[in-house]
Amino acid sequence: MNLVLPERVEATLKPHEARLDFAVGLYSGGRVTMGTAAEVAGLSIPEFQRELGRRRIPINYGPEDLAADIQAARELAGQ
C-alpha cells in the first residue's frame, strides 16, 4: 500500500513516526490486535505497550481476554 500525503504533512513526519501513528490508530480503533499493530509499527509488543501508555491509550482487554488468561494459567498449573 502506498499512502500519498499532502506535502506539508509529509514534511513533518519521518517514516517510522507515520508507521507508528498508523499502527496506534488501527489498534485503538479495534481494527487489529496488539501483536499486529506492533508488527506494523516495527516494534516489539512491550515497546508498543509502552508507546500506548505514553499516549494514554487504554489496552483493549475485555472479560473474554481475562477468562482466556485464567484458563491458560490453570492449564499451566495443571488444574
C-alpha positions in Angstrom: 0.0 0.0 0.0 1.2 3.5 -0.8 -0.1 6.4 1.0 0.1 9.9 -0.5 0.1 12.7 1.9 -0.1 16.4 1.4 3.5 17.8 1.2 3.1 20.0 4.2 2.1 16.9 6.3 4.7 14.6 4.8 7.4 17.2 5.6 6.6 16.9 9.3 6.7 13.1 9.5 9.5 10.6 9.5 8.6 7.2 8.0 8.8 5.4 11.4 6.6 8.0 13.0 4.0 7.6 10.3 4.0 3.8 10.7 3.7 4.1 14.5 0.8 6.6 14.3 -1.0 4.4 11.7 -0.5 1.3 13.9 -1.8 3.1 17.0 -4.8 4.3 15.1 -5.6 0.8 13.8 -5.2 -0.7 17.3 -7.2 2.0 19.2 -9.9 1.7 16.6 -10.2 -2.0 17.3 -9.2 -3.0 13.7 -6.1 -5.1 14.6 -4.7 -6.9 17.6 -1.8 -5.6 19.7 0.6 -8.0 18.1 -0.4 -7.0 14.6 -0.2 -3.3 15.5 3.2 -3.8 17.0 4.3 -5.5 13.8 3.0 -2.7 11.6 4.9 -0.2 13.9 8.1 -2.2 13.7 8.1 -2.6 17.5 8.1 -5.5 19.9 4.8 -5.9 21.9 6.3 -4.5 25.1 7.7 -1.5 23.2 4.2 -0.9 21.6 2.6 -1.2 25.0 4.9 1.4 26.4 4.0 3.7 23.5 0.3 3.2 24.2 0.9 4.1 27.8 2.9 7.2 26.8 -0.1 8.3 24.6 -2.5 7.3 27.4 -4.3 4.9 25.1 -6.0 2.0 27.0 -5.2 -1.6 26.2 -8.1 -3.5 24.7 -8.6 -6.2 27.3 -12.1 -7.4 28.0 -13.7 -10.1 30.0 -13.1 -12.7 27.3 -9.4 -12.0 27.4 -9.3 -12.3 31.2 -11.2 -15.6 31.0 -8.8 -16.9 28.4 -5.8 -15.9 30.5 -7.2 -17.5 33.6 -7.8 -20.7 31.7 -4.3 -20.7 30.3 -2.9 -20.1 33.8 -4.9 -23.1 35.1 -3.7 -25.3 32.3 -0.1 -24.3 33.0 -0.6 -25.0 36.7 -2.0 -28.5 35.9 -5.5 -27.8 37.2 
